[in-house]
Amino acid sequence: MSTRQSLAQPADHDDQADTAEPAKPSRPGRTAYRRGAANPNGSTNALRADVLSALGVLKVATADQLQRLLRPGAASNTAIRQALRDLALHSLVASDGNTKARHKTWRLEGTAGLEAAAHVLGVPRSDMGSTARGAGRSGAQHAMAVNETVLAFILGGTAPDAPGGVGTITDWSTEVEFVLPGGRRKVRPDAVWQAPEIGVPVLMVEVDRSTMAPERVAAKFAAYRELFRVKVRDNDPARSDEAAADRTVHWWRRAYPGHTRPGYPPVALVVTDAGPVALANRQQKVRDLARDAWGGSWWTMRSDNAGGDGWREYDDAVPVIATTLELLAEHGPMGPVWWRYGRDEVRYSLLEALESPDTRAAYDERQKAREKKAEEEHQELMKTLACADCGNVPYWESTQEYGPKGRQTWTRRPGGLCWSCHEKEQQRREQEREAQAQAQLEAAREANAKLRPCWTCRGSIGGKAGSSLELKEKAGPDRLECPHCESDREDQELGPLVLPAPTRRELLAARVSAPADPWWKDRVRHAELYPVKNRAA
């Protein structure tokens, strides 16, 4: 739908009445037009209908605003002023005063003007509101700001690369009054815009000229939330089986169906009539004061190990977007002019700004990314734990206990083995130890067999082969008994073994030649250590 086309002509208008009846040529080659008696200013039916429609929505406007809205391609607003004068002759419009810039303001006049505009707009007379009588006497400054906001939406921005506007004047309504529960307080947006064709079933617009305290502006959003909380009975036949208490629905879902975003209908705050810094500070101040209305509630899941990350639920929150009238007029509603409360102070286009920040869906995406990253890091770690033998890559880093009552612990480490290969390695090492021990035992047996025998049993000094007491190494030079006889002596508490002392004859023979007795040196040493006279003791 083009935003720069005029409103369609009503079906009951006479197409032939758009131009005045041609008169006789005043000069050869030229055509003169006679102005009708009913409309002596020469306006057309279509233009007068468009003017009535625009005033029916805006309530009060200047000829310049009407010209930019209805005939944006015209060089001047002469045609608009002609239509206004013709309508004034029929007491359908009137002028109360001028703006500060000395532009005359126009409004609908009386019941006749309201009924004519209602007829053109195709709405009930009861929905038309008032005629804004007397608004122009003080310059209608707020109404002019609201009009400029509506024009920026419809016409788009003035910048060379600005996107076009959206919709027509019939998509707007002003002086819409919503009554809060109890009927005492009322919510009256400056304008209400409906654009379901682009996914905006309704947008409440508040225009702030920086003349009201920020606290009062912020209080409006709390009132909006109170209004949006109201529920009414749902008469949908599909829910006829439900209990009466369950058959309720928010009234705005019936009035403006098609909402897909979380939260209540959005509200746009347009600030103007101050410097850039003051307007920026004002938007921030209102944001802070109205946080309870738009902030939503924070949720998180500890089981996700998200490090405190979570999401916001907007079921009971009013989405608020803010901009300045200057930005809106320059770039249009679809340009990067909107700041969504709750997001970084970055300007977005209208549809981008209406998307709620920190939703559950956004959290789920972040959580999936975290889990994917953790899985990738885990897999990289597991690759370092690949088995050095079989190359198996584990799924988890494992620590296992094995053996009697888990007395040994095995942990998978870089360059290590998997459990299966670890067990095989342990078995191989055990077999090696057993083989080594057996070889050592055989060597000890062979060496001990060549030594002197046990003094007591005259067997191998290493003990009985295969017994638990058998020596596993070569016996020392001072050993006199095998382990078995030594153990028996300890069990019988016989004391240490003392060899018989050499006789005189053996001592004399030892001077001539070395004795053949393998225990000779030990007998001689024992004789010195244990004299014969003291042995009885």
Buried (B, 14 or more C-beta within 10 A) or exposed (E): EEBBEBBEBBEEBEEEBEEBEEEEEEEEEEEEEEBBEEBEBBBBBBBBBBBBBBBBBBBBBBBBBBBBBBBBEEEEBEBBBBBBBBBBEBEBBBBBBBBEEEBBBBBBBEEEBBBBBBBBBEBEEEEBBEBBBEBBEBBBBBBBBBBBBBBBBBBBBEEEEBBBBBBBBBBBBBBBEBEBEEEEEEBBBBBBBBBEEEEBBBBBBBBBBBEEEBEEBBBBBBBBBBBBBBEBEBEEEEBEEEEEEEBBBBBBBEEBEEBEBBBBBBBBBBBBBBEEEEBBEBBBBBBEBBBEBBBBEEEEEEEBEBEEBBBBBBEEBBBBBBBBBBBBBBBBBBBBBBBBBBBEEEBBBBBBBBBBBBBBEBBEEBBEEBEEEEEEEEEEEBEEBBBBBEEBEBEEEEEEEEEEEEEEEBEBEEEBBBBEBBEBBBEEEEEEEEEEEEEEBEEBBEBBEEBBBBBBBEBBBBBBEEEEEBBEEBBEEEBBBBBBBBEBBEEEEEEEBBBEBBEEEBEEEBEEEEBEBEBBEBBBEBBEEBEEEEEEE
